[in-house]
Amino acid sequence: MRKFLALILIIGLIIIPMPLVAAPLGFSGGVNDEYEYSEVIFISGEPIKMTGTYTKNERMRGEEKSINYRFNLSAEDRSIDASLDRRATYTITYKEHSDKGQTIADTEATTMRETINIGSDRYVLDDYQFSKSEVIDNRPAADFYSGTLNARKTYDINRGEGRAVIETSGGTVGYENFWGSTETQIIDYIVNVEREIEGEDDEDEGQTVKWDGTYNVSVSDSMSKSIRYSDNQATHSTFDGGHMRVTNSEMVSRYEYNLPRMNDNIPNNNSRIRGEIELDKQKLPKIERLILPKFRDIGGHWAEEDIKKLYSLDVFKDDSQFFLPDVPMSRMDFTRAIIRSCDIEIEDPEENTRFRRQEEPEESPFVDIQTEDSNYLYVREALNRGIINGVSEERFDPDGELTRAQAIVILIRVLGFEHNAPTPGYYTNFNDDAHIPDWAKDSIYVASEIGLVQGDSNNRINPNQTMTRAEASTMIIRFLNFLESDLQQDYREQIILYN
């Protein structure tokens, strides 16, 4: 047992992939689809929506990730003579703390070149200071992260005619899992401009003008995968229809600004303009057709659709024509279903020569499941990630009947939410609270709070009741919906709409 735990710890330190945090392009509040990018600039004292093309290249080397951007933009309003050329390279350094299940990601700007032309004015970036750091909580089914950033851009105006400084501060929050990801940035900008304005004729010495303004950007980049059903239009066919997985990606952004009223580059600091601009872009949905379920015993069953969805996702590996929806779900089948539905990577040390030790064959942590068992790798991975425990130190009880309490504990551990319960001594809102096992109380409380489970008609959670295969299927589908849409609601709509 000890040899096994030591081995999986070593494997975990080596094979856990470095997190790759998806994010909006740069830190200017812009949005993009596959081809076009748009953002709003305020450096002239007036908001100008810029649109154009972009490129993005990423390279991962060891613990460092390099991201290169290039933007070529012009004013969307063709009556405005404005262009922007920006080239930037950011380097993210990941520091993994495997013993804590966390990663620190520090970002710095390696290079930045930017030129903005507005009418006869030319703004050239002279200096760029940037610092960003994130903490990533690596959980079995998802990574959750939060970060803080500060930046300052200093521009030269018309080769010494003046200077513009844009100071930036803000934060990011996000998550990433197989079924969805969202990053939301809330960034504040302060603009300070001091420049010489030429006189109307040669005898007029001109004047020095100063102005300041602020704007705030809320931008969110999100991806979600959903399961949809498509009918088969043919009458004579071997199947009526099938499911497909549809991936949608969308970016939304909102700018709120407070600027002086401008007249030919001269500000009226006693009169301010306040406004709001929203941007939105969507990528073309990606469609993936899924395998067809052909069970003969689920037609008309209340859980038929959920069972079909999971089989289409290859969550259930049943080769039989019968699903047996009202038979108790086994602990093994549920563990395998969770690992497969969350697309948690299974690593087989036998496939890597670094782990081949002929003189020390791998030992199973449980006496009732052998390493040769086709399901052994699922158990080992779930144990390694802290998703499951045995019914005792030596036994997993793979064929044992799954209880509701056991299922809920597994789901909450997969999310990594087991520590979100209040200080012990609390009560859940279920009428059978006294029957909830101590080891399951935190998970049941959290599952109820996030809407993952609810009581029956008598407000009972029935923690010790055996779950049927149909009931377990419905619970897994609700869990996947949480990963797909509930988290997005929290990380995008709740933040942007109520910030």
C-alpha positions as CSV (number, residue, x, y, z in Angstrom):
1,M,0.0,0.0,0.0
2,R,2.7,2.5,1.0
3,K,4.8,1.6,-2.1
4,F,1.7,2.3,-4.3
5,L,1.0,5.7,-2.7
6,A,4.6,6.7,-3.1
7,L,4.5,5.7,-6.7
8,I,1.4,7.6,-7.6
9,L,2.7,10.6,-5.8
10,I,5.8,10.6,-8.0
11,I,3.7,10.0,-11.1
12,G,1.5,12.9,-10.1
13,L,4.4,15.3,-9.7
14,I,5.6,14.4,-13.2
15,I,2.6,13.9,-15.3
16,I,0.2,16.6,-14.1
17,P,0.1,19.0,-17.2
18,M,1.0,22.6,-16.8
19,P,-2.1,24.7,-16.8
20,L,-2.7,26.7,-19.9
21,V,-4.9,29.7,-18.9
22,A,-7.1,31.0,-21.7
23,A,-7.6,34.8,-21.7
24,P,-8.8,37.7,-23.8
25,L,-6.3,39.0,-26.3
26,G,-4.0,41.4,-24.5
27,F,-5.3,43.7,-21.8
28,S,-7.2,46.4,-23.7
29,G,-10.7,45.2,-23.4
30,G,-11.0,44.0,-27.0
31,V,-13.0,41.1,-28.4
32,N,-12.3,38.8,-31.3
33,D,-13.6,36.0,-33.4
34,E,-11.5,33.7,-35.6
35,Y,-10.5,36.6,-37.9
36,E,-11.4,40.0,-36.7
37,Y,-10.6,42.0,-33.5
38,S,-12.1,45.2,-32.1
39,E,-11.3,47.5,-29.2
40,V,-11.9,51.1,-28.2
41,I,-9.1,53.6,-27.7
42,F,-9.3,56.9,-25.7
43,I,-5.8,58.4,-26.1
44,S,-7.1,61.4,-28.1
45,G,-9.7,62.2,-25.5
46,E,-12.5,60.8,-27.6
47,P,-13.6,57.2,-27.9
48,I,-12.7,55.6,-31.2
49,K,-13.8,52.0,-32.0
50,M,-10.9,50.3,-33.8
51,T,-11.4,47.1,-35.9
52,G,-9.0,44.9,-37.9
53,T,-7.0,41.7,-38.1
54,Y,-4.8,40.0,-35.5
55,T,-2.5,37.1,-35.1
56,K,-1.7,35.1,-32.0
57,N,1.1,32.5,-31.6
58,E,1.8,30.5,-28.4
59,R,4.8,28.4,-27.5
60,M,5.3,26.3,-24.4
61,R,8.8,25.5,-23.3
62,G,9.3,23.8,-19.9
63,E,7.6,26.0,-17.3
64,E,7.4,29.1,-19.6
65,K,4.7,30.0,-22.1
66,S,5.3,32.7,-24.7
67,I,2.4,34.5,-26.4
68,N,3.0,36.8,-29.4
69,Y,0.3,39.2,-30.6
70,R,0.1,41.5,-33.6
71,F,-2.8,43.9,-34.3
72,N,-3.4,46.0,-37.4
73,L,-6.5,48.1,-36.7
74,S,-8.3,51.1,-38.2
75,A,-11.3,53.2,-37.2
76,E,-14.5,51.4,-37.9
77,D,-16.0,54.8,-38.7
78,R,-14.3,55.5,-42.1
79,S,-14.8,59.2,-41.6
80,I,-12.2,59.0,-38.8
81,D,-8.5,58.9,-40.0
82,A,-7.1,56.5,-37.3
83,S,-4.9,53.4,-37.3
84,L,-3.2,51.3,-34.7
85,D,-0.2,48.9,-35.1
86,R,0.7,46.8,-32.0
87,R,3.2,44.0,-31.5
88,A,3.5,42.4,-28.1
89,T,5.1,39.4,-26.5
90,Y,4.2,38.2,-23.0
91,T,6.0,35.5,-21.1
92,I,4.1,33.4,-18.4
93,T,6.2,31.5,-15.9
94,Y,4.4,28.7,-14.0
95,K,5.5,27.7,-10.5
96,E,3.8,24.5,-9.6
97,H,3.2,23.6,-5.9
98,S,2.1,20.0,-6.3
99,D,1.8,19.4,-2.6
100,K,-0.8,22.1,-2.4
101,G,-2.5,21.4,-5.7
102,Q,-1.8,25.0,-6.8
103,T,0.2,26.9,-9.4
104,I,1.4,30.5,-9.5
105,A,1.5,32.1,-13.0
106,D,3.6,35.3,-13.3
107,T,3.3,37.3,-16.5
108,E,5.7,39.9,-17.8
109,A,5.8,41.9,-21.1
110,T,8.9,40.8,-23.0
111,T,8.4,43.2,-25.9
112,M,5.8,45.8,-26.8
113,R,5.7,48.1,-29.8
114,E,2.8,50.3,-30.6
115,T,2.0,53.2,-32.9
116,I,-1.3,55.0,-33.0
117,N,-2.1,57.6,-35.8
118,I,-5.2,59.8,-35.3
119,G,-5.5,62.5,-37.9
120,S,-2.2,64.5,-37.9
121,D,-1.2,63.2,-34.5
122,R,1.2,60.3,-34.0
123,Y,1.5,58.4,-30.7
124,V,4.5,56.2,-30.3
125,L,4.9,53.9,-27.3
126,D,8.1,55.0,-25.5
127,D,7.9,52.8,-22.4
128,Y,5.8,49.9,-21.2
129,Q,5.8,48.5,-17.6
130,F,3.6,45.5,-16.9
131,S,3.2,43.0,-14.0
132,K,0.5,40.3,-13.6
133,S,0.3,37.4,-11.2
134,E,-2.3,34.7,-10.8
135,V,-2.9,31.8,-8.4
136,I,-4.4,28.7,-10.0
137,D,-6.2,26.1,-7.8
138,N,-5.8,22.8,-9.7
139,R,-8.8,20.6,-8.9
140,P,-9.7,17.2,-10.5
141,A,-12.3,18.5,-12.9
142,A,-11.4,22.1,-13.3
143,D,-8.8,24.8,-12.6
144,F,-10.0,28.0,-10.8
145,Y,-7.9,31.1,-10.9
146,S,-7.7,34.7,-9.8
147,G,-5.1,37.3,-10.6
148,T,-4.0,41.0,-10.3
149,L,-2.3,43.2,-12.8
150,N,-0.7,46.6,-13.0
151,A,0.6,48.4,-16.1
152,R,1.7,51.7,-17.4
153,K,2.1,52.9,-21.0
154,T,4.0,56.1,-21.9
155,Y,3.6,57.5,-25.4
156,D,5.5,60.3,-27.2
157,I,3.2,62.6,-29.1
158,N,4.5,63.9,-32.5
159,R,8.2,63.5,-31.6
160,G,8.5,65.6,-28.5
161,E,5.3,67.6,-28.8
162,G,3.9,66.0,-25.6
163,R,3.4,62.9,-23.6
164,A,0.4,60.6,-22.9
165,V,0.5,58.2,-19.9
166,I,-2.1,55.4,-19.4
167,E,-2.0,53.7,-16.1
168,T,-3.8,50.4,-15.7
169,S,-4.9,48.3,-12.7
170,G,-7.3,45.5,-12.3
171,G,-7.9,41.8,-11.8
172,T,-8.9,38.6,-13.5
173,V,-11.0,35.6,-12.4
174,G,-11.6,32.4,-14.3
175,Y,-12.0,28.7,-14.5
176,E,-11.3,26.0,-17.1
177,N,-12.7,22.5,-17.5
178,F,-13.5,20.1,-20.3
179,W,-17.1,21.4,-20.6
180,G,-16.4,25.1,-20.4
181,S,-14.1,28.0,-19.5
182,T,-14.5,31.6,-18.8
183,E,-12.0,34.4,-17.9
184,T,-13.4,37.8,-16.9
185,Q,-11.2,40.9,-16.6
186,I,-12.1,44.0,-14.7
187,I,-9.6,46.8,-15.5
188,D,-9.4,50.5,-14.7
189,Y,-7.5,53.0,-16.8
190,I,-6.4,56.5,-16.0
191,V,-5.3,58.7,-18.9
192,N,-3.1,61.8,-18.4
193,V,-2.0,63.9,-21.4
194,E,0.2,67.0,-21.6
195,R,1.0,68.4,-25.0
196,E,1.8,71.6,-27.0
197,I,-0.9,72.8,-29.4
198,E,0.4,74.9,-32.2
199,G,-1.0,78.4,-32.7
200,E,-3.2,79.4,-35.6
201,D,-0.4,81.2,-37.4
202,D,3.4,81.6,-37.1
203,E,3.1,84.6,-34.7
204,D,1.0,82.6,-32.2
205,E,3.2,80.6,-29.8
206,G,0.5,78.1,-29.1
207,Q,-0.3,76.7,-25.7
208,T,0.3,73.8,-23.4
209,V,-2.8,71.8,-22.6
210,K,-3.4,69.1,-20.0
211,W,-6.3,66.8,-19.5
212,D,-7.1,63.6,-17.7
213,G,-9.8,60.9,-18.1
214,T,-10.8,57.5,-16.9
215,Y,-12.4,54.4,-18.4
216,N,-13.2,51.0,-17.1
217,V,-13.4,47.8,-19.0
218,S,-15.2,44.6,-18.2
219,V,-14.4,41.9,-20.7
220,S,-15.2,38.2,-20.7
221,D,-14.0,35.3,-22.9
222,S,-16.1,32.1,-22.5
223,M,-16.4,28.7,-24.1
224,S,-19.1,26.1,-23.4
225,K,-19.9,22.7,-24.7
226,S,-23.5,21.4,-24.8
227,I,-25.2,18.2,-25.9
228,R,-27.9,18.6,-28.5
229,Y,-30.2,16.2,-30.3
230,S,-30.6,16.1,-34.0
231,D,-33.5,14.2,-35.7
232,N,-32.8,11.8,-38.6
233,Q,-35.0,13.2,-41.4
234,A,-35.0,9.8,-43.3
235,T,-38.0,7.6,-42.7
236,H,-36.3,4.2,-43.4
237,S,-33.2,4.2,-41.3
238,T,-31.6,2.2,-38.5
239,F,-31.9,5.1,-36.0
240,D,-34.3,8.1,-35.4
241,G,-31.6,10.6,-34.5
242,G,-28.5,11.2,-32.5
243,H,-26.7,13.6,-30.2
244,M,-23.9,16.0,-31.1
245,R,-21.5,18.1,-28.9
246,V,-21.6,21.8,-29.8
247,T,-18.8,24.1,-28.7
248,N,-19.7,27.8,-28.6
249,S,-17.2,30.6,-27.9
250,E,-18.1,34.2,-27.3
251,M,-16.5,37.4,-26.1
252,V,-18.3,40.3,-24.6
253,S,-16.9,43.7,-23.4
254,R,-18.2,46.9,-21.9
255,Y,-16.3,50.2,-21.7
256,E,-17.5,53.0,-19.4
257,Y,-15.7,56.3,-19.8
258,N,-15.4,59.8,-18.3
259,L,-13.5,62.2,-20.5
260,P,-13.3,66.0,-21.0
261,R,-15.2,67.5,-23.8
262,M,-12.7,68.1,-26.6
263,N,-12.6,70.7,-29.4
264,D,-9.6,70.4,-31.8
265,N,-7.5,68.7,-29.2
266,I,-8.3,71.4,-26.6
267,P,-10.2,70.0,-23.6
268,N,-12.9,71.8,-21.7
269,N,-12.2,70.6,-18.3
270,N,-15.4,72.1,-16.9
271,S,-17.5,69.8,-19.1
272,R,-17.2,66.1,-19.1
273,I,-18.6,63.3,-21.4
274,R,-19.7,60.1,-19.9
275,G,-20.7,57.1,-21.9
276,E,-20.8,53.3,-22.4
277,I,-19.7,51.2,-25.3
278,E,-20.4,47.4,-25.7
279,L,-18.6,45.0,-27.9
280,D,-19.5,41.4,-28.8
281,K,-18.1,38.7,-31.0
282,Q,-18.8,35.0,-31.5
283,K,-16.9,32.2,-33.1
284,L,-18.5,29.7,-35.5
285,P,-19.9,26.8,-33.4
286,K,-17.9,23.6,-33.6
287,I,-20.1,20.4,-34.1
288,E,-19.0,16.9,-33.2
289,R,-21.4,14.0,-33.9
290,L,-21.5,11.3,-31.2
291,I,-22.1,7.6,-31.1
292,L,-25.6,6.2,-31.2
293,P,-27.1,4.5,-28.1
294,K,-29.3,1.5,-28.9
295,F,-30.4,0.2,-25.6
296,R,-33.7,-1.8,-25.7
297,D,-34.8,-1.2,-22.1
298,I,-34.9,2.6,-21.7
299,G,-37.6,3.6,-24.1
300,G,-40.2,5.7,-22.2
301,H,-38.1,5.7,-19.0
302,W,-38.0,9.0,-17.1
303,A,-34.2,9.1,-17.4
304,E,-34.1,8.0,-21.1
305,E,-32.6,11.2,-22.4
306,D,-29.9,11.5,-19.7
307,I,-28.9,7.9,-20.3
308,K,-28.6,8.4,-24.0
309,K,-26.5,11.6,-23.6
310,L,-24.0,9.8,-21.4
311,Y,-23.8,6.8,-23.6
312,S,-23.3,9.1,-26.6
313,L,-20.4,10.7,-24.7
314,D,-18.8,7.3,-24.3
315,V,-19.2,7.6,-20.5
316,F,-20.8,4.1,-20.3
317,K,-18.9,1.3,-21.9
318,D,-21.8,-1.2,-21.9
319,D,-21.7,-3.5,-24.9
320,S,-25.0,-5.0,-23.9
321,Q,-28.3,-4.0,-25.5
322,F,-29.7,-3.5,-22.0
323,F,-28.8,-0.7,-19.7
324,L,-30.8,-1.9,-16.7
325,P,-31.8,1.6,-15.5
326,D,-33.5,0.5,-12.3
327,V,-30.6,-1.7,-11.1
328,P,-28.4,-0.2,-8.4
329,M,-25.4,1.7,-9.6
330,S,-22.1,0.2,-8.5
331,R,-19.2,2.1,-7.0
332,M,-16.9,1.1,-9.8
333,D,-19.3,2.1,-12.6
334,F,-19.9,5.5,-11.0
335,T,-16.2,6.2,-10.5
336,R,-15.4,5.3,-14.1
337,A,-18.4,7.4,-15.4
338,I,-17.1,10.5,-13.5
339,I,-13.6,10.2,-14.8
340,R,-14.8,9.7,-18.4
341,S,-17.5,12.4,-18.3
342,C,-15.0,15.0,-17.0
343,D,-12.3,13.9,-19.5
344,I,-9.8,13.4,-16.7
345,E,-6.7,12.1,-18.3
346,I,-5.7,8.6,-17.3
347,E,-2.0,7.9,-17.3
348,D,-0.7,4.4,-17.7
349,P,2.9,4.1,-16.3
350,E,3.4,0.9,-18.3
351,E,3.3,3.1,-21.5
352,N,6.3,5.2,-20.3
353,T,9.7,3.6,-19.9
354,R,10.5,5.8,-17.0
355,F,8.0,3.9,-14.8
356,R,8.9,0.4,-15.9
357,R,10.3,-1.5,-13.0
358,Q,10.3,-5.2,-13.7
359,E,11.7,-6.0,-10.3
360,E,9.0,-3.9,-8.5
361,P,5.6,-4.6,-10.2
362,E,2.9,-2.1,-9.2
363,E,0.7,-3.0,-6.3
364,S,-3.0,-2.3,-6.1
365,P,-4.0,-0.2,-3.1
366,F,-7.0,-2.4,-2.6
367,V,-7.2,-6.2,-2.2
368,D,-10.5,-6.4,-4.1
369,I,-9.3,-4.9,-7.4
370,Q,-6.2,-6.1,-9.2
371,T,-3.9,-4.1,-11.4
372,E,-4.9,-6.3,-14.4
373,D,-8.5,-5.2,-14.1
374,S,-9.7,-3.1,-17.0
375,N,-11.1,-0.5,-14.5
376,Y,-8.0,-0.4,-12.3
377,L,-6.6,2.7,-13.9
378,Y,-9.8,4.6,-13.2
379,V,-9.6,3.7,-9.5
380,R,-5.9,4.6,-9.3
381,E,-6.5,8.0,-11.0
382,A,-9.5,8.8,-8.8
383,L,-7.6,7.8,-5.7
384,N,-4.5,9.8,-6.8
385,R,-6.6,12.9,-7.3
386,G,-8.5,12.6,-4.0
387,I,-11.8,11.8,-5.6
388,I,-12.5,8.5,-3.9
389,N,-11.7,6.5,-0.8
390,G,-12.1,2.9,-0.1
391,V,-14.8,1.5,2.2
392,S,-11.9,0.5,4.4
393,E,-8.1,0.9,4.2
394,E,-7.8,-2.3,2.2
395,R,-11.1,-2.6,0.3
396,F,-12.7,-0.4,-2.5
397,D,-15.8,-2.6,-2.9
398,P,-16.1,-2.0,-6.6
399,D,-19.3,-4.0,-7.0
400,G,-20.9,-2.4,-3.9
401,E,-24.1,-0.4,-4.3
402,L,-23.6,3.3,-4.5
403,T,-25.4,5.5,-2.0
404,R,-26.5,9.1,-2.6
405,A,-24.1,10.3,0.1
406,Q,-21.2,8.6,-1.7
407,A,-22.2,10.0,-5.1
408,I,-22.5,13.5,-3.8
409,V,-19.1,13.4,-2.0
410,I,-17.4,12.2,-5.2
411,L,-18.9,15.0,-7.2
412,I,-18.0,17.7,-4.7
413,R,-14.4,16.3,-4.5
414,V,-14.2,16.4,-8.3
415,L,-15.1,20.1,-8.2
416,G,-12.7,20.7,-5.3
417,F,-15.5,22.4,-3.3
418,E,-15.3,20.1,-0.2
419,H,-13.7,22.9,1.9
420,N,-16.5,25.4,1.1
421,A,-18.7,24.3,3.9
422,P,-19.1,26.4,7.1
423,T,-17.5,25.6,10.4
424,P,-18.7,22.3,11.9
425,G,-21.8,22.6,14.0
426,Y,-24.1,23.7,11.2
427,Y,-27.3,22.0,9.9
428,T,-28.3,21.4,6.4
429,N,-31.8,22.5,5.2
430,F,-33.0,18.9,4.7
431,N,-35.5,17.3,7.0
432,D,-33.4,14.2,7.4
433,D,-30.2,16.1,8.4
434,A,-29.7,13.8,11.4
435,H,-29.3,10.8,9.0
436,I,-26.5,12.4,7.0
437,P,-23.1,10.7,7.8
438,D,-20.5,13.0,9.3
439,W,-18.1,12.3,6.4
440,A,-20.7,13.4,3.8
441,K,-22.2,16.4,5.6
442,D,-19.9,19.1,4.2
443,S,-20.3,17.8,0.6
444,I,-24.1,17.6,0.9
445,Y,-24.3,21.1,2.3
446,V,-22.2,22.5,-0.5
447,A,-24.0,20.5,-3.2
448,S,-27.3,21.9,-2.0
449,E,-25.9,25.5,-1.9
450,I,-24.7,25.4,-5.5
451,G,-27.9,23.8,-6.7
452,L,-26.4,20.4,-7.6
453,V,-28.9,18.4,-5.5
454,Q,-32.2,19.0,-3.9
455,G,-34.5,17.1,-1.6
456,D,-37.5,15.0,-2.5
457,S,-41.1,16.0,-2.1
458,N,-40.7,15.7,1.7
459,N,-37.4,17.7,1.6
460,R,-35.3,14.7,2.4
461,I,-31.9,14.0,0.8
462,N,-32.0,10.3,1.6
463,P,-28.2,10.1,2.0
464,N,-28.1,6.3,2.7
465,Q,-30.4,5.3,0.0
466,T,-29.0,3.2,-2.9
467,M,-28.9,5.0,-6.2
468,T,-30.2,3.3,-9.4
469,R,-28.3,3.6,-12.6
470,A,-30.9,5.9,-13.9
471,E,-30.7,8.2,-10.8
472,A,-27.0,8.3,-11.0
473,S,-27.1,9.2,-14.7
474,T,-29.4,12.1,-14.0
475,M,-27.1,13.3,-11.3
476,I,-24.1,13.2,-13.6
477,I,-25.9,15.2,-16.3
478,R,-26.9,17.8,-13.7
479,F,-23.2,17.9,-12.7
480,L,-22.1,18.4,-16.3
481,N,-24.6,21.2,-16.7
482,F,-23.0,22.9,-13.7
483,L,-19.6,22.7,-15.3
484,E,-21.0,24.0,-18.6
485,S,-23.4,26.8,-17.7
486,D,-23.7,27.5,-14.0
487,L,-20.0,28.4,-13.6
488,Q,-20.2,30.6,-16.7
489,Q,-23.2,32.4,-15.2
490,D,-21.2,33.1,-12.0
491,Y,-17.9,34.1,-13.7
492,R,-19.4,36.2,-16.5
493,E,-23.0,37.4,-16.1
494,Q,-22.8,37.9,-12.4
495,I,-19.6,39.9,-12.6
496,I,-20.2,42.0,-15.7
497,L,-23.8,42.7,-15.1
498,Y,-23.5,43.6,-11.4
499,N,-20.0,45.1,-11.3
